[in-house]
Amino acid sequence: MRHGKKINHLGRQAGHRKLMLANMACSLIEHKRINTTVAKAKALKQYIEPLVTKSKEDTTHNRRIVFSYLRDKYAVTALFREVSDKVGDRPGGYTRIIKLGNRLGDNADMAMIEFVDFNELYNVTKKEAKKSTRRGRTKKVADPVAEAPAVEQAPAVDTDENKEATE
C-alpha cells in the first residue's frame, strides 16, 4: 500500500531526481514552455509553483531559497524579473500542462508544460458584450433641440452706449 507517499520518484534516486527537476525548472524559466513526459511535467509543476510564489516578493532571503533549489543564478534572475512581473496578481496556478499524445519510440505519454501568463493565444482578454434581450426595445426619440449645435456669439465690444446701458 502507498499510504502517505506523495512524491513520484520517477525511477531515479533522490540526488538525480532533484538535479533533473532543477534543470527542467531552469529550462522552463528560460524558454517559458518545454515538452516532457506527463509524469515529469506533474512533478515539475509541484516543484516550480512554490518557487514562483517566492519570486513575487523580491527579497534577498527569497532569492537565496530559490537559488538553493535551482542552482542557476541566471534562472533565478529571470524568475524574479520576468516571470514574477507577469504573475504578480495571480493567486496560484502559474503553469499549465497540455497533453500531446504518445512518443513514437517508447509510447510514453508526452505533455507540454508552460507558464500560463506567457501564452498569448490563451490570454486574449474578452470584451464584455452588450446585453441584448430577445425582445425588441423601442428606441427613444432624440430631442432635436438638445442635438442642435449651439451658436457661438461674437464677443461684446465695449462702447460708450453699452456702458451707459449697464449703469
VMD Tcl script that draws the C-alpha trace (Angstrom):
set ca {
  {0.00 0.00 0.00}
  {1.22 3.51 -0.73}
  {-0.29 5.44 2.17}
  {1.17 8.94 2.51}
  {3.59 8.61 -0.41}
  {3.08 11.82 -2.37}
  {6.34 12.07 -4.32}
  {6.65 10.37 -7.68}
  {10.21 9.04 -7.60}
  {10.34 8.90 -11.42}
  {12.54 5.78 -11.30}
  {15.53 7.77 -10.03}
  {17.45 8.19 -6.82}
  {16.93 11.35 -4.78}
  {20.01 13.25 -5.95}
  {19.39 12.53 -9.62}
  {15.71 13.44 -9.29}
  {16.46 16.79 -7.59}
  {19.03 17.76 -10.22}
  {16.74 16.70 -13.06}
  {13.85 18.79 -11.69}
  {16.17 21.76 -11.13}
  {17.42 21.55 -14.73}
  {13.88 21.22 -16.06}
  {12.77 24.20 -13.96}
  {15.65 26.32 -15.32}
  {14.70 25.33 -18.87}
  {11.06 26.20 -18.21}
  {12.02 29.61 -16.83}
  {14.29 30.29 -19.79}
  {12.03 29.05 -22.61}
  {8.60 29.55 -20.92}
  {7.46 26.11 -22.18}
  {9.03 22.67 -22.53}
  {7.97 19.26 -23.80}
  {8.41 16.27 -21.50}
  {6.53 13.24 -20.25}
  {3.31 13.68 -18.30}
  {4.81 12.23 -15.10}
  {7.80 14.58 -15.21}
  {5.54 17.54 -16.03}
  {3.37 16.84 -12.98}
  {6.45 16.51 -10.77}
  {7.87 19.73 -12.21}
  {4.62 21.57 -11.55}
  {4.81 20.69 -7.86}
  {8.48 21.69 -7.83}
  {8.25 25.10 -9.52}
  {4.95 26.55 -8.26}
  {6.27 27.30 -4.72}
  {9.36 28.90 -6.28}
  {7.22 31.23 -8.40}
  {5.25 32.15 -5.29}
  {8.53 33.02 -3.55}
  {9.55 35.18 -6.50}
  {6.58 37.51 -6.01}
  {8.36 39.14 -3.07}
  {11.86 40.14 -4.15}
  {13.98 39.84 -1.02}
  {17.49 38.53 -0.55}
  {16.20 35.69 1.59}
  {13.72 34.54 -1.08}
  {16.42 34.75 -3.76}
  {18.70 32.54 -1.68}
  {15.96 30.00 -1.07}
  {15.12 29.82 -4.79}
  {18.82 29.59 -5.67}
  {19.20 26.61 -3.34}
  {16.59 24.81 -5.46}
  {17.55 25.95 -8.96}
  {21.36 26.26 -8.63}
  {21.49 28.69 -11.59}
  {21.83 32.42 -10.97}
  {20.61 33.36 -14.45}
  {17.41 31.37 -13.98}
  {16.89 32.98 -10.57}
  {17.33 36.45 -12.08}
  {14.89 35.68 -14.91}
  {12.38 34.24 -12.43}
  {12.45 37.29 -10.19}
  {12.35 39.80 -13.09}
  {10.30 38.46 -15.99}
  {8.13 35.76 -14.51}
  {7.22 37.49 -11.26}
  {6.13 40.62 -13.16}
  {3.64 38.63 -15.22}
  {2.24 36.53 -12.36}
  {2.27 39.20 -9.66}
  {-1.51 39.39 -9.32}
  {-2.25 35.69 -9.84}
  {-3.02 33.78 -6.60}
  {-1.62 30.46 -7.87}
  {-1.76 28.08 -10.78}
  {1.20 29.52 -12.66}
  {1.73 26.57 -15.01}
  {-0.45 24.58 -17.37}
  {0.05 21.02 -18.62}
  {-1.23 20.18 -22.10}
  {-1.13 16.53 -23.14}
  {0.33 15.95 -26.59}
  {-0.13 12.24 -27.23}
  {2.34 9.36 -27.22}
  {6.01 9.38 -28.14}
  {6.88 7.26 -31.15}
  {9.88 5.42 -29.70}
  {8.53 4.06 -26.44}
  {4.87 5.14 -26.47}
  {5.32 7.37 -23.41}
  {2.61 9.95 -22.69}
  {4.00 13.33 -23.69}
  {2.96 16.74 -22.43}
  {3.85 20.38 -22.79}
  {4.22 22.38 -19.58}
  {4.17 26.16 -19.86}
  {3.69 29.31 -17.84}
  {0.09 30.42 -18.08}
  {0.71 34.15 -18.49}
  {3.26 33.80 -21.30}
  {0.97 32.09 -23.81}
  {-0.56 34.86 -25.91}
  {-3.06 32.56 -27.65}
  {-4.97 31.72 -24.46}
  {-4.62 35.14 -22.80}
  {-6.86 37.13 -25.11}
  {-8.89 39.50 -23.00}
  {-12.52 39.26 -23.97}
  {-14.52 42.44 -24.31}
  {-17.80 42.50 -22.48}
  {-20.60 42.14 -24.97}
  {-23.64 44.36 -24.70}
  {-26.51 42.70 -23.01}
  {-29.18 42.02 -25.56}
  {-32.70 40.92 -24.94}
  {-34.71 38.56 -27.00}
  {-37.47 41.13 -27.28}
  {-37.03 44.29 -29.26}
  {-36.89 47.57 -27.45}
  {-38.44 50.78 -28.56}
  {-35.79 53.29 -29.39}
  {-36.01 56.65 -27.68}
  {-36.76 59.58 -29.95}
  {-33.90 62.05 -29.83}
  {-34.73 65.60 -28.78}
  {-33.92 67.82 -31.82}
  {-33.36 70.90 -29.65}
  {-30.76 69.18 -27.49}
  {-28.87 67.86 -30.50}
  {-28.72 71.20 -32.36}
  {-25.26 72.74 -32.19}
  {-25.00 75.85 -30.07}
  {-24.38 79.06 -31.99}
  {-21.43 80.98 -30.69}
  {-21.97 84.67 -30.07}
  {-19.44 87.28 -31.03}
  {-17.69 88.91 -28.10}
  {-19.29 92.14 -26.94}
  {-17.43 95.30 -27.85}
  {-17.08 97.89 -25.13}
  {-18.66 101.08 -26.37}
  {-19.92 104.15 -24.59}
  {-23.52 103.16 -25.32}
  {-23.09 99.72 -23.68}
  {-21.53 101.24 -20.59}
  {-24.39 103.69 -20.16}
  {-26.95 100.90 -20.60}
  {-25.37 98.72 -17.94}
  {-25.07 101.54 -15.40}
}
mol new
graphics top color blue
foreach p $ca { graphics top sphere $p radius 0.5 }
foreach p [lrange $ca 0 end-1] q [lrange $ca 1 end] { graphics top cylinder $p $q radius 0.2 }
display resetview
